[in-house]
Amino acid sequence: MPGTRGAISRKEPGTRLFALDGIRITAALVVVLYHYIGLNTAWDRNTAELFPALRPLALYGWLGVEIFFIVSGFVICMSVWGRTVGDFAVSRISRLFPAYWAGIALTALTLWLLPEVQELRHTDEWSDVLVNLTMMQGGLGVGHVDHSYWTLFVELKFYALFALVVLRGVTYRNCVLFCGIWTLAAVAAPTTDFRLLHFFSMPQYAPYFIAGIAFYLMHRYRPTMLLWAIVGVQFLLAQQYVRGRMRTNLGLHLSEQLPTWPARLVIALGFLAIAAVALGLLDRIQWRWLKTAGAITYPLYVIHMAVGITLIHHFRDRVAPLPLVASVTAAMLVASWLIHLWVERPLSKRLRSGMKRGVQEIRLNTPAAAGPAAPDSPAPAEDRVRDMAMASAGGTGR
């Protein structure tokens, strides 16, 4: 694409965006609210009777997942810049699996000790639990130990797709081309019988990932009409699936009774929040506690649903509803912090070290002539050289 060769990064790589941590923990808590208050599963009765003021809001809490996907598109594009496919694989596997394994262990143990809520049991045999350890059960038709894990398989498919960009080289041009090709695939998939295309293009969720990538390009370089057009098209495409997502999460009867405009409003607010991050409007947010909040978001997500609902169900007749939800939520936050501290950090470090050695072994034993062409993505050092050149010529502007 003409003009991309001279595109200059205007952001210092590695700068932490605390606002993103705030958005992530907010989205996670909204999903928790949906599972604990919006659904009747934990209470064996209509939660409208227990939470008349909160339930109308909680019923739309599933939209926190859509916000997660936008953040994921932004963060993945940011984190892989200048990296190889091996680096990308090491980073993602060491980041996702330790807390996930802890979540499976805690969830399976809870459902075994307190088998009170039959709706939470999606695995028939212990072999299903073992398959869940791979995070690939969604592709095999095996039930999830915790139903919320379906989103992790969606994330894995996104990583597989974006690995193609990393293989080619993560550049401004390649990211834009990727967004365009994925958009076309996601639009075409519902009208074809090509199941593999539908499987990987993920029409319902692609708009959020693609928008996140475009927002990161705005953040790294500058907003352009092209990038805003990509975001705008994704927002419009996302509207097609709102009613279907409501049916999936709320059931046919309830979803037909409720209006769709609150869901569309939440999606719009999610887009606006990430846009504010991309444009630097939230750069002044430097609250250090948000780093911890962001760190426990993923552990919270992988343990909160089945474990939390089981605890609420177990104590629902002994503790008042609102204090019970608050207590269980607080317990899940503490457990998430402990998993991050005692499981995720040490195990991620060991997993990362071991995988790096494995990747290095592949590189050492692969003849240079047989390897892929060198990626055309500018290294961070090259970006800095360009920045210095522009600064000496009068600055890049903003």
N, C-alpha and C positions, 0 to 999 in steps of 0.2 A: 504494500500500500504506500503510495507516495507520501513523503513527509515523515514517516515513522523513523527513518534513519537518524533524523536530527532531534528526535524527542528526548528531552532531558529530564531526568528524575529530579523532582523538587523536594523530595522527602528523604531524610536520613534513614537508611535501613536500620532496623533493630529498635526503633523508638516504640516504646510500649503505648498502646492506645487504651487508656484506662476506661474510656467511655464504652468500648466494646465489651470489656468485662462486666460493666454495669448492665448493658443490654442483655448479655448472656444470662446473668443470674436472674434478671427480671423475667426473661422468657422461661427459664426453668421453674421459677416459682409460680408462674401463671399455669404451666402444665400441671404442677403439683395441685394447685387450686382446682383445676378441672377434674383431676382424678379423685380428690378427696371430697369435694363438695358438689361438683357438677354431676358426677355419676352416683347412682344409687347403690352400687356394688357393696360398699363398705357398711351400709346402714340397714339393708333389707327393707327400706321404705323410701318413699319419695322425699328427696332432700329439700324440695320446695317447702315442706313443713318445718324443717329444721333450720334452714338458712334462707328465709324469704328474701332478704336483701342481697345476699352474696351469690345465690345460685344463678340469677340471670346473667351475672358477669362471668361466673365460673363455667357456664355452658360453652363459652367461646374460648376457654383456656387452651384448647388443643392447638390454637393458632400459634402458640409459642414454638411449635415445631417448625412452622413456616419461617419464623424469624430466625431460628437456629440455622436453617438452610441458607438464608441470605448471609448471615455471619460466616458460615462455613465457606461459601464462595469467596468472600473477601479475605478471610484469614489464610486459606489454602493458597490462593494466588500470591499473597504476601510472603508466606513462609517458604515457598519453593523457588523464589526468584534467585537465579544464579546457582541452583543446585542440580545435581544429576538425578536420574531415576533411582539409583541406589540410595542416595541421600534421602530422597522423598519417601521411599519404602521404609527405610530405617526410622525416619521421623514419625510416620503415621502408625506403624505397628507398635513402636515403643510407647507412643502416646495413648493409643486406644485400648490395648489389650490388658494391661495390669489392673486398672480399675474395673474393667469389664469382667475379668475373671473373678475379682473380689465380689462384684455384684451378683454374678451367677451363683457363687458359693453361698453368699448370704441369703439370696432369694430361695434357692433350692432347700437350704436348711430350714428357713422359716416356713415354707410350704409343707415340708415334711413334719415339722414339729407341731404346726398349727394348721392342719388341713381343713379349715373352716369354710373357706370361700371357694366353691367349686368352679366358679367362673374364672378364677385365676390360674387354673391348672390347664396349661396348653401342651404339656408334654406327658406322654403315656408311659414311657419307660426311661430308665436311667441312661440308656444309650442315647436318647434324645438330648439329655443334659450334656453328655460328652460331645455330641455334634455341635451343640450351642457354643462350646468353647472355641470353635473356629470362627464364629460370627458369620458363617456362611449358610446357616440353616434356612434362611429365607429362599435360597436358590434350590434347596433340596426338598422343599415342602414339609420340613420338620417344624413342629411347633416351637415357639419361643418360650424359654423359661419365664421370661417376663415380657408381656405383650409389647411394652414400649421399645423393645429391642428391634422392632421392624425398621425403625429409622436408621439404625446403624448399618443395616444392609444397603439402604439407599445411599448412605455416605460412602460405603465401600465402592459402589458402582460409580459414584462421582469421582472418587480417587482413581479408579481404573481408567475413566475417560480422560481425566486431567493428566494422567501419566503419559498420554500420547503427546500432550503439549510439552511436558518436561523432556520427553525423549527427543522431540524436535528442537527444543530450546525455548525457554520461557521469555518471550519478547512481547512488546506492545502489539506488534502486528499479529503474532501467532495467537495471542489471547483473544484479540478481536475476531480473527478468523474462526477460532474455536467457538466463540459465542454465536457467530453467524451460522456455522454448520450445525451446531447443536440445536439452535432454534428451528432450523429447517427440518431436522430429524424429528424433533418433538412435535412439530406441527403435522408432519406427514404420518407419523406412527399410528394415530388413532384411525386413519382411513385405509390402512393396509392390513394384510394378513401376515405380515412379516413379524413374527413374535419376538425375534431377537432384537429388532429395531425398537420395538415398544419396550422391551426389557431394559435396554441400556439408555434409551432417550428419556425415559421417565417423564412423560408429558405433564403430569400433575405437579412435579416438583422442580423440573428444569428451570422455569422462570426465576425461581428464587436463587439458585446457584449462579445462573448467568448474570442476574442483576448484581449479585455480590462481587463477581469478577469485574464487571464494568465499574462498580463503585470503587474498587481498589485501584483500577487504572486512573480514575479521577484523582484519587488520593496520592498516588505515586507521581503522576505527571500533572495534569490539569483537566478541568472539565471541558469537554468539547460537545458540539452539537451531536456528533456521532455517538459518543458515550451516553448522552442523555436520551438519544433515540433508542439505543439498546435497552436502557432501563425502562423507558416508557412502554416499549413494545412488550417487555416481560411483565410489567404491571398489568397491562391489558390482557395478555394471554392468561395470567393467573386468575382472572375473573371467571374464566370458563369453567373452572373446577371448584369454585367455592361451594356451590350447592351439593355437588358430589362428596366433597370432603365433610360437609355437615351431615350428610346421610351416613357416611362411614363412622363418624364419631358419635352421633347422637341418635342414630336409628331413623328409619323412614318416617315414622309417625311424628316424632318430636321435631325433626328437621323441617318437615313441611309446615309445622305450626309457627316456627320461629322465622323472623325476617333475616335476610342475608346481609342487610346493610351494616350491622355491627361487625360482622366478619370482614367485610370489605374495608371498613374503617380501620380495623386493627391492622390489616395488611398494609393499608396506606401509611399508617403511623410507623410500621416497621420499616418500610421503604424510606420514609422521611428521616427516621432515626439514623439509619446507615448512611443516608445522604449527608446528614449533619456531620457524621464522623469523617466521611470522605472529603468534605469541603473544609475540614479543620475547625468547624464551629464549636466543637466540643473539646478542643485541645487543652483548654484551661482546666478541665477536670483531671486532677492529679491526686485523687484520694487513694492513699496507699492501701487501704483496706479492700479496695476493689480488686487488687491483684489476688488477694486470698479468695474473695468471692468468685472471681473468674476461675480460679484453680479448682474449687470444689464443685463447680457447676456440673461437670461431666460425671464425677462420682455420685452426685445427687441424682442425676437423671437415671443412672443405671441401677439405683437401689430403691428409689422412692415408691414406685407403683405397687408392686405385689407385697413388699414388706410393709409399707405404710398402710395400705388398705387392710391387710390382715390384722395389724395392730389396732386399727380403728374398729374393725369388726369385733375383735376380741374384747375390747373395753367399752363398746358403745352403750351398754346398759349400766355401766358403773361411773362414767364420767360424762359431764355435760358436753354437748356437741362441739361448741366453739372452743372451749379449753382443750378438748381432746384433739381437735385438728391442729391447734397451735402447738400442743405438746409433741404430737407425732412429727409435725414439720420441723420443730426444733431438734428433735432426736435425729431425724434424717440429716439435718445440717451438720450436727456434731459427728455423726457416723461418717458422713462424706469427708469431713475434715480429717478424721482419723485414717480413713482409707487413703486419702491423698498423702498424708504424712508418713504412714507406716507401710503402705503397700505401693502406691503409685510412684512415689519419688524413688525409693530404693530399687524397686523392681524395674522401673523404666530405665534407670541408669544401667543396670546390669544387662537388660535386654538390648539396649542401644549399643553397648560396648561389644557384646557378642555378635550382633548383626553387622556392626561396622567391620569387625574382623572377617566375617563371612564375605561381605561385599568386597573388601580389600583383596581377599584370596581370589575371588573371581577376576578382579582386575589384573592381578599379578600373573594369572595363568591364562589370560586371554591375549593372543597376539594382537598387536596394534593394528595390523592390516585387516583383521577380522572384525574389529570393533566398529561401531557406528560412527558416522561423521561427527565431527566436533559440533556441539550445539552453537547456534548463532546468537545466543542470548548474551548481552553484555554482562560481564562480571561486575560485582559491586565496586571493585577497584576502578574499572573502566568508567562506571557511572560517576565516581568521585572525580576522576580526571576531567570528565566532560563538565561537571559542575564547576570545577576550578577554572576551566577555560572560559566558561560563560561568565563567571564572576569577574574575571579579569577584563572581560569585554563589556562589563557594565551590569551584570546580574541577569537572572532569568525572569524576574518579575513574578507576580502572583496574581 
